Amino acid sequence: MPNIRRTQHLGLVGMLLIAVAFTGLQLTAVTGRASPDTKNYLSYALSLSGESRGEAGRRAIAYSCASGQHASLSPVPWTNRKAVGESEEQCVRRLNDSVAYWTRHGNTSGMTAPFANQRFMAIFEARPGYPLFLVPFVAVFGITWGLWLAGLVIALAGSVCVLLTLRAAGASRRAGLAGQALYLALPTGTVAMNPLSDGLSLALGTAVALGCVLLLRDRPGTDGGSGALPGPWPVAAAGPRTGAALVAGGLALMFLVRYSQALLLAAALAGVLVLRSGWLRLKQRQFTPVLRAAGLCAGLTVCIYAGAHLLGWPMGQDSAQDLLTHHYQRPDLPNPWPEFLVQEGVFWSAWLRRQAASPVLPVLLALSAWAMLRRRSAVLPIALAAGAAGLLNQAGHPNLGQLYGFRLLVFLWLLPALVIPLLLDRPTRGASPVPAQPEEVGGGQRDGTVGIAHQVRERT
């Protein structure tokens, strides 16, 4: 028992040290993170707080333009957050003129201020989860510190879910802490801190990943792949019911935050887990937990799609028209898909050249592939599905303006954060593909897959 408590304390201390270090680094940039979409979410949150639509728009414009003065200019012209040489006063005047223009042209309803035409603003009206999350932070701490604190909570929550996911899959304490640190150091941490819906969607995605790992475990406290005990963490005793609740709850909340990403994640998880269950069945190994998780994700995929359709939220056709008509400012194309596929080719060829020039992501993906070949863990199919969801999300928005960004592709970066830390653990040797039956050890039951080292530690 003393050893268990000491291990728990070491894990908690390590987790807190990483969180404190990340918080200190983020204090160097409390503002300057706003993007053009930030004002849409902020005005929505201020409207939810009880302010009039006009006042919410004015405050959102003031914050966005002030933040823009602290943002670094990108060398790529179409990714600049502000016009070169534009002062804060000019920015405020430009956005106020835009609000007045679109108000005169029919955008007179909704929770977001009329920064563009009503059809484009409907995209943000269909994402109430993030503005609702912002309300208490903005109400208590004001706009600047409220947005920063909200981002910090989102980033730290996602990092802790990554740690717990690795521990639930049987990874060691050092691997779990490495996953937490990697999540915060990679663009996943950067995106989480930005005042946009992508960070909250990502944090909920990590909760879904944790739930899937709990569903794939054969029984609480063990990992079917390695048989390693995850240690004295809250996930050690969690079972399939907790996993199902996390998956369903996480995707339900993602539906309100960014339903398109929730749909893609649920579909990717269902597809990968179906393939995984088929492979296990061919190998005559236990596949029921994997198939059960795949069925849950498939059912949630249908629910998410049906819910968005019933609510009349913008769907794939609207997204394609948005890209090709410059936010619906030109007439719709009768058939947008041929031109959309051309844009896909242009974007991905440019993206591949970008990766060749700055191969950080390819190197991390290569390390991830190596880890997958050398390690067996319940987290591997979940990480693959998350990466696929990120690629699909970017494929749905082949906008060259996002070429140098990370936010649409951010779920792909979750793959190395979940997989690379597994390299810190020793590879499993001779593990039985089917967990052994419990046997009597010292007057009580012990799972046959638990190693001798774990048994000795528990006796102590």
N, C-alpha and C positions, 0 to 999 in steps of 0.2 A: 504493500500500500504506500509506504513512503516514496518508493521509486516512481510509482504512478503519479503521485502528486507532484513530485519534482519534475517529471517529464511534462506534465500539464503546465506547470508554472513556466518552464523554459519556452514552451510553445507560445504561451500567451505573451511573455515578455518579447519574444522575437516578433510576433505579429504587431504589437504596440510600437516597437522601435521602428519598424518599417513604416507604419502609419504616421508616426511623428515626423520622421525624416521627409516623407512625401509632403506632409502639410507645410513644413518649413520651406520647402522648395516652392510650393505654390504661392506662398506669401509674397514672392518676388513679382508676381503678376496677378494682382487682384482684379485689375481691369484690363482692357485691351483685347479681350477674347471674343467680342461680339462679331457675329457674321450678319450678312443681310437678312437672314431668317430670324435672328434673335428678336428683333423688334416685333415680329408677328406673335411669337410665343409670349413675350413680355406683355404686350397689349392685351392678349387673351387673359393672362393671369391677373392683370390689373382690373380688367372688366369683371372677372370672377370675384375680385375683392370688393366690388361694389362701386367702382369708379365709372363715370360715364364713358361711352365709347370715345368721345372726342378727347377727354382728359387723359384716358389711358393711352391713346395714340400720341399725344404730345409728350407724355413722360417717357414713352418707349423711344420716341425719336431723340429726345434729349440724351438719354443714356447711350443709344446706339452711336450717335455722332460724337459724344464725348469719349466713348470707348475707342472709336476709330482713330482718334488722335494718338493713342498709345499703341496702336497695332502696327506691326512692321509691314512694309509694302512688299508684295511678292514681285519677283522679276518677270513673272508671266502676266501680261496685261489683263487677260480675261479673268484672273483670279484675285485681282486687287479688291480689298474690302472697301476702299474709298477711291475717289478720283485723285489722281496725282495733283498735289498742290491745293486740294480742297480744304478750306478751313472748317472749323466746327460750325461757325455761323452759316457758311454756304451750304453745308450738309443739312442743317436744320431747315433752311429755306427751301432747299430742293425737295426734301421729303414732305414738308408741309404743303408745298405746291402740288406734289403728287397726290396727297390725301384729298386736297380740295378738288383736283381734277376728277378723280375716280368717284368722289361723292356726287359730283354733278352728273356723272355718267352712270348712275344707278346703283352703286355699291353703298346702300344705306342701311343694311341689316347685318347681323352676325356679331360674334363676340370679339373678333379681331378688328383692328382699325383698318380703314380702306386704303391700304398701301398699294393695292393693285386691283385688277378687275375681280368681280365677285367669284368667277369660276376658279381663278387661281387661288384666291383666299380660302375657298372651300377645302383645299388640301389641308390647311392648318386648322380649320374648323373641325375636321375629322380626326384631330389629335388632341383631345381634351386632357389626356392623362398628365402630360408634362406641365402644362399651365396650372393644373390643379395641384400638382406636387409643389410648384413654386410658391403658391399663395402664402402659406405660413412663413416661409423664409423671407419673402419680400415684405410682408406685413410687419414682421418683428424687427428685421435688420436693415430694412431699406433695400433699394434696388441693387446697388453695387455689391455690398457685402452679402445680401441675400442670395444673389445669383452665384457668388463665389462659394458660399457655404453649401448651397444646394449641390453644386458640382462636386465639392469635396465629399459630401455624404454619399453621392452616387459612386464616385471613384472608389472610395474605401469599401463600400458595401460590395461592389463587384469584385474587388481584390480578395475580400474575405471569403466570398462564395467560391472563388477559384481555389483558395487554400483548402476549404472544406471539401470541395469536389475531389481534389487530389487525395486528401486524407481518407475520404469515403471509399475511394478506389484502391486503398491499401498502400499508398505512397508513404514514404517516411516523413518525419517532421521537417527535415531540411528540404526535401523536395516540395512540400507544401508551402513553406516560407519562400522558397525560390520562385514558385508559381505566383505567389502574391506580389513579390518584388518585380517580377518580369511583367506582370499585368500592368503595374503602375508605371514602369519604365518605357514600355512600348507605346505606340499610338493609341492603344486601348485606354491608357491613363489620360493621355492628352484629350482624346475625344470625350471622355467622361467629364472632364473639367469644363468643356466648352458649353455655353448656355444654349444648348440645342436638345432636341428630343433623342438624338442618337445615343447619348451617354446613358440615359435612364433605360432605354431599350436594351442596351448592352448589359447593364447591371441585371435586369430581369432575365436576360438570356443566360447569364451565369447561374442564376437561381434555377432555371429550367435544366441546365446541364447538371447541376447537383442533384436535382430530382431524378433525372434519367439514370445517373449512376446508382442512386439508391434503389431504383427499380431493377437494375441489372444485377445487383448483388444477390447471391443465393439466399442469404439470411443476414439479419442485423449483425454487424461486427465483423463480417468477412467479405472478401473479394473473391468471386468465383474464379478469377484468373490466377491469382497468386496465393490466395489463402492467407495473406498478411493482415494482421489486425491493424485498423487505422489508429488505434490509441485512444486515450481518454479525452476525446473531443465529443461535442454534442452529437455528431453524426454517427458515433460508434454504435449506439443502440437504435438508430432510426431504421425503419423497415420500408417495405413497398408502399404502405399506405401514406407515409410521410412523403415518399418520392412522388407518388401520384398527385398528392396535394400540391407539391412544389411545381410540378410540370403544368398541371391545370391552372393553378393560380398565377404562375408566372406568365403563361401565355395569355391568360385572360387580361392581366394588367398590361401586357405588351400590346394587346389589341386596342386598348384605349390610348396608348402612348404613340405607337407607330404600327398600325395594323398590317401594313405590307410586310414589314420585317418579321412580325409574328407569324404570318402566313408562310413565309419562306422558311423560317426556322422549323416550324412544325412539319412542313412537307419534307424538308431535308432530313430531319430526324426519322420520320416515318420511312422514307426510302432507304436510308442507310441501315436502319435497324431491321427492315425486312430482308435486305441482302445478307446482313449478319446472321439472322436466324436461319436463313436458307443454307448458308455455309456451315453453320453448326450442326444442322440436321444431316447434311451430307457426311459430316465427320462423326455422326452418331454421338453427339455431345448434347448436353442440356441446352435447349433453345427456348423453352417456354417463357422464362422471364423476358428475354429479348423480344419475342413475338408479342407478348402482352404489352410491353412498352411501345412497340411499333403500332399496335392497334390503338392505343390511347392517343398517340401523336397523330395518327391518321384521322381519328374521330375529331380531334381538336382542329385539324386542318380544315375539315368540312365545316365545322361550326364557325371558324373565323371567316371563311369565305362567304358563307351564308349570312353571317351577321353584317359584314360590310355591305353586301348586296342589298339586304333588307333596309339598312339605314341610308342607302343611296349615296354612300361615300365613293369618291373617285376610284376607278379601277384601272386595270392595265391599259385599256384603250385611251383613257384620259391622260395617263402618264406619257404615252407616246405622243399624243397631240400636244401636250404641254411642251415637250422637248422640241418638236418640229415647228411649232407655231410661235415660239418665243413667248411662252406663258400666255397662250391664247390671244395674243394681240394681232395675229393674222388668221384668216379663215382656216377652218379645219380641212385636213386632207381627206378626200373620200376613202382612200385606202392608205393608212400611214405606214403599214408594215414593211413594204419594200424599202422606203426611205429610212425607216428605223433600222433595218438590217444593214444598210450602208453605213449609218452612224455607228453601229456596233463594230463593224470592221475598222473604221477610222479610229475609234477610241482604243480598241484592244491592240492594234498595231502600235499606236503611240504609247500605250501603257507598257507594252513589252520593251520598247526602246528605252523607256524611262527606267524600267527595272534593270536593264543591262547596264545603264549608266550609273545607277545607284543600287547595287544588288543586296541591300540589307534584307528585304523580304525574301528573295530567293535563297539566301544563305540560311535564314531561319527556317524556311520550309524544308530545305535539304536536311538540316539538323532534326527537324520534326520527323521526316521520313526515316532517318537513321534510328531515331528513338522508337518508332513504330515497329521497325524490323527487329530490334533488340529487346523490346519489353512487351509484356502481356499485361493489359490493364483494361478494366471496364471503361476507362475514360477515353480510350482511343476512338471507338466509333462515334462517340458524342462529339469529340473534337473535330473529327472529319465532317460531321454534319454541320457543325457551326461554321467551319471554313467554307463549305459548299453554300450555306445560306448567305455568307458575305459576298461570294462571287456572283450569286444569283441577284442579289440586291444591286450590285454595281452594274450587272448586265441589264437590269431594268431601267437604268439611268445612264446611258453612255454619253455623258456630257463632258466635253473636253475641259470645261471649267472645274471639274473634279479630278483632273489628271494628277495634280500634285497634292491632293488631299487624301485623307484617310477615312473620313466619317462614313461614306457609303460602303466601303470595303472593310469596315472595322471588325466584323465578325471573323474575317479571315485571319486577322492578327490574334484572335483568341486561340487559334490552333496551336501556334508555338508556345503561347503562355500556358496551355494545359499539358502539352506533350513533352517539350524539351526538359522540364524539371525531372521527368522520369529517368533521365540519364544519370541522375545523382544516386539512384538506387541500384543495387546489384541485380543483374538479370536473374530471373527465376530459372532454376535448373531442375529438369525432371518433374515438373509439377504435373499432377494428373489432370487431364482435361475435364474429368468429372469429379466434383468434390467428394471426398471420402465421407462415409457415414460417421456420425458421432460415436465416440467410444468412451468407455468409462476410464477416467484418469483420476486417481486420488479421491475416490468417493463421489465424483461428479462427472458430468459430461464434458467432453472436449471435442472440438471439431477435428477430424482426422487430418485436415489440410494445414493446421497450425504447426509451424516449425518448432523445433526443439528449443531454440533461443527464446521464443515467445512463451513456451510453457515454463521454462525456468524462471523467466521474469515474473510471470503471474504467480508462481509459487512463492517467490520472494515477497 
